[in-house]
Amino acid sequence: MKPLTRERFEAARRYMEESARPLERELFRVRFDGVAIDGTLSELGRYQNPDRGFGLGLEPDMRSPGSSSLHTGIALSHLRDLGVGPDHPLVLDAIAYLADTLEPETHVWRPTSADVNDHPHGPWWNDHGEDLEELFDRFVVIPRARIASLLYRFVDAAPSRAWLDELAEETVASIEALPNEKLWSGTLAYALELADEPSAPEALRRRLADRILPVLRSLVTLDDETWPTYCTPPVLVAPRPDSVGAELIRADIERNLDWLIERQTERGCWEPNWLWGKAYPEAWEEAKREWCGVVTYETLSALRAYGRLASA
């Protein structure tokens, strides 16, 4: 098991300071330098809209200004990782937005903003008719599983415990009913976020583990020649040693971490393993630069979690 050397970590630090978005730069400072979270909260607040949801390109592949459940879930994930409580104004606003935008008949959230088609975006976010619903399995997992996990973490701010339990039950039942081929990269990662949430009911978490763990190795991309492409690498589904299923694929995770260390660019960053194709080439270049900061922060976080950062 090779570590990321101190020299290469410092190269990553320089990249984050000089090239990452202010939000990821502040997240890096909190996690790796122990600074206070005030600056991060301020930067995160810049992505909030008057409707209390989050948008404005927080997820770089969706560059529309309007709020969406996907962006708002990302914001809540950051707030969870920063350790803020359920009474924080950003948490209360985000959950109020999500409660207001849950589709009443299907009990799912449409992940995109209403104005997504009017602005540059990754081709998978095209929102025309039922195409998006077909691609994302009627939204029964993405973004619902992540949002359910976050609502349990901030349960005191949820509309009610009964409302949340019903939502989570429907989510888990949907995951149990999905065939294995539908548990692709994002779907699997979102499902495991709910299984990993310690505040969620143990019975629901156990059901998710019973559904996923027996087939986990068949769902994860184990071939390192495929890792440079959009796929389901081991670290994606188990970013920490205590992640559900991490021990089942631990050897593969260690190989994946070795590969990630080798993939750091000379600039000090890691790059996304997907493209927009021919869609919005100029906007993609900007989105890619933003993703480099996000991916670099996430990669460094995983390397630290698995003890792969060399000491000074």
Buried (B, 14 or more C-beta within 10 A) or exposed (E): EEBBEEEBBEBBBEBBEEBBBBBBBBBBBBBBEEEEBEBBBEBBBEBBBEBBBBBBBBBBBBBBEBBBBBBBBBBBBBBBBBEBEBEBEBBBBBBBBBBEBBEEEBBBBBBBBEBBEEBBBBEBBBBEEEEBBEEBBBBBBBBBBBBBBBBBBBBEBBBEEEBBBEBBBBBBEBBEEBEEEBBBBBBBBBBBBBBBBEEBBEEBBEBBBEBBBEEBEEBBBBEBEEBEEBBBBBBBBBBBEEBBBBEBBBEBBBBBBBBBBEEBEEBBBBBBBBEBEEBBEEBBEBBBBBBBBBBBBBBBBBBBBBEBBEEE
